[in-house]
Amino acid sequence: MNPLLQLKHVRKEIGRKTIIHDLSLEVFAGEVFGLLGPNGAGKTTTIRMIVGLMGITSGEVLINGISIARDFEKAIQHVGAIVENPEMYKFLTGYQNLIHYARMTTGVTEERIDEVVQLVGLEHRIHDKVKTYSLGMRQRLGLAQALLHRPSLLILDEPTNGLDPAGIREIRDYLRKLAREEGLAIIVSSHLLTEMEMMCDRFAIIQHGKLVTIESVQELSKQIEKVLFTVEPVEKALQLIQTRYPHINITHTDQGIEIPLDYKEIPNLTAALVDGQINIYGIQVLAKSLEERFLEMTGGNEIV
């Protein structure tokens, strides 16, 4: 599969200071890709370079294989973006705002406007004035505006900023739906790590303008730290486990027995406990969270 977005050895210098160092990554259709990093890591600078709001010192950004440096107008046609908060005319209705933005792009029909309104769930309020909208509704209207011209790539900088938990969940569900049903490649920058873990397929961690790692959320969930067994009788289970794994550090807590165990060993130990006539009431995999992985990679810095 060809990537919709490619960053090839992108570098950004301001004066004598290097903001972005040799950044390379790829984003594919149908995936939600997260950008994570501490304060001043370079996430917003990267987004601004992708959408042409900031020049690139060296390297290349390709959108659908088209260089933004050599043919910006053709490349940017494939992009929809919300950088920070979407700005709308509050004295107009949501529909009037979309009509206004549609005039800036050729080929946007009234049918397409109705389609995106339905997609973001604003059909019951689209003819109300924007000044009556909640922040979550304005975010949804911003999404509708960004989707009018059927972009291949959607870029959102802090799309859940200022939203309540219900609004955050709505935006998360919409983005997952867009990636799945519309086949968009979506880039999201956010400081809400729990939300990013539920929203993204892959994520990149950037620190001091350098790419630290790119990881899959699915693979992250398999990075088991410990497995918690809730069993009775506990002492008998502890003796069996210690005999079976003499060199592994086993912890007994109020919740049960925690043991660092390879993913493939879980069925084997479960079978051994059952054979030993030990009652098993629960098995919980304690995998490494995105937050733990982030703090591990960045040294615990505060995030943007």
PyMOL commands that set and color helices and strands:
alter all, ss='L'
color gray80, all
select helices_A, chain A and resi 43-50+72-76+94-102+110-119+130-132+135-147+165-182+193-199+217-220+234-244+263-275+290-298
alter helices_A, ss='H'
color red, helices_A
select strands_A, chain A and resi 5-14+17-27+32-36+58-63+66-67+79-83+153-157+185-189+202-207+210-216+224-232+251-252+257-259+279-287
alter strands_A, ss='S'
color yellow, strands_A
deselect
rebuild
show_as cartoon
